[in-house]
Amino acid sequence: MTDPWLLAAICLIILSVFAVMRVMARPERDDRFVGLNAAITIAAAASLALSISWGNLAVLDMFIMLVGLCYAGTLAIARSKKGDKA
Protein backbone atom coordinates (compact mmCIF):
# COMPACT_ATOMS: atom_id res chain seq x y z
CA MET A 1 0.00 0.00 0.00
CA THR A 2 1.26 3.45 -0.88
CA ASP A 3 2.09 5.85 1.92
CA PRO A 4 0.01 9.04 1.43
CA TRP A 5 2.68 11.21 3.11
CA LEU A 6 5.30 9.98 0.66
CA LEU A 7 2.99 10.73 -2.26
CA ALA A 8 2.35 14.22 -0.87
CA ALA A 9 6.11 14.79 -0.50
CA ILE A 10 6.74 13.75 -4.12
CA CYS A 11 4.01 16.11 -5.36
CA LEU A 12 5.45 18.97 -3.29
CA ILE A 13 8.96 18.32 -4.62
CA ILE A 14 7.62 18.53 -8.17
CA LEU A 15 5.87 21.83 -7.32
CA SER A 16 9.11 23.15 -5.84
CA VAL A 17 10.96 22.35 -9.06
CA PHE A 18 8.33 24.29 -11.03
CA ALA A 19 8.74 27.25 -8.67
CA VAL A 20 12.51 27.20 -9.27
CA MET A 21 11.86 27.16 -13.02
CA ARG A 22 9.74 30.30 -12.53
CA VAL A 23 12.67 31.93 -10.72
CA MET A 24 14.95 31.29 -13.68
CA ALA A 25 12.40 32.57 -16.21
CA ARG A 26 11.71 35.98 -14.62
CA PRO A 27 13.99 38.96 -15.24
CA GLU A 28 12.83 41.21 -12.38
CA ARG A 29 14.41 40.87 -8.95
CA ASP A 30 11.11 41.01 -7.05
CA ASP A 31 9.55 38.27 -9.20
CA ARG A 32 12.59 36.09 -8.63
CA PHE A 33 12.37 36.67 -4.90
CA VAL A 34 8.71 35.68 -4.75
CA GLY A 35 9.41 32.54 -6.77
CA LEU A 36 12.37 31.59 -4.60
CA ASN A 37 10.39 32.21 -1.42
CA ALA A 38 7.61 29.98 -2.75
CA ALA A 39 10.11 27.27 -3.72
CA ILE A 40 11.68 27.26 -0.25
CA THR A 41 8.29 27.16 1.45
CA ILE A 42 7.12 24.25 -0.71
CA ALA A 43 10.41 22.40 -0.16
CA ALA A 44 9.98 22.87 3.60
CA ALA A 45 6.50 21.36 3.40
CA ALA A 46 7.92 18.45 1.40
CA SER A 47 10.57 17.82 4.03
CA LEU A 48 7.88 17.88 6.72
CA ALA A 49 5.85 15.28 4.79
CA LEU A 50 8.99 13.16 4.36
CA SER A 51 9.68 13.40 8.08
CA ILE A 52 6.21 12.11 8.87
CA SER A 53 6.46 9.38 6.22
CA TRP A 54 9.88 8.09 7.27
CA GLY A 55 9.51 8.75 11.00
CA ASN A 56 12.94 10.43 10.96
CA LEU A 57 13.63 13.49 13.10
CA ALA A 58 16.70 14.51 11.05
CA VAL A 59 14.42 15.47 8.17
CA LEU A 60 12.32 17.49 10.60
CA ASP A 61 15.43 19.46 11.52
CA MET A 62 15.90 20.22 7.82
CA PHE A 63 12.31 21.51 7.75
CA ILE A 64 13.00 23.88 10.63
CA MET A 65 16.20 25.11 8.95
CA LEU A 66 14.41 25.78 5.63
CA VAL A 67 11.63 27.74 7.31
CA GLY A 68 14.17 29.84 9.21
CA LEU A 69 16.11 30.48 6.01
CA CYS A 70 12.97 31.56 4.19
CA TYR A 71 11.99 33.92 7.00
CA ALA A 72 15.49 35.41 7.24
CA GLY A 73 15.59 35.95 3.48
CA THR A 74 12.24 37.71 3.55
CA LEU A 75 13.46 40.04 6.28
CA ALA A 76 16.72 40.74 4.44
CA ILE A 77 14.96 41.68 1.21
CA ALA A 78 12.40 43.81 3.05
CA ARG A 79 15.18 45.62 4.88
CA SER A 80 17.16 46.22 1.68
CA LYS A 81 14.08 47.61 -0.09
CA LYS A 82 13.22 49.88 2.83
CA GLY A 83 14.63 52.95 1.10
CA ASP A 84 13.17 52.19 -2.34
CA LYS A 85 10.23 54.23 -3.59
CA ALA A 86 7.24 52.22 -4.80
Secondary structure, DSSP 8 states (H G I E B T S, - for coil): ---HHHHHHHHHHHHHHHHHHHHHH--SHHHHHHHHHHHHHHHHHHHHHHHHHHT-HHHHHHHHHHHHHHHHHHHHHHHHTTT---
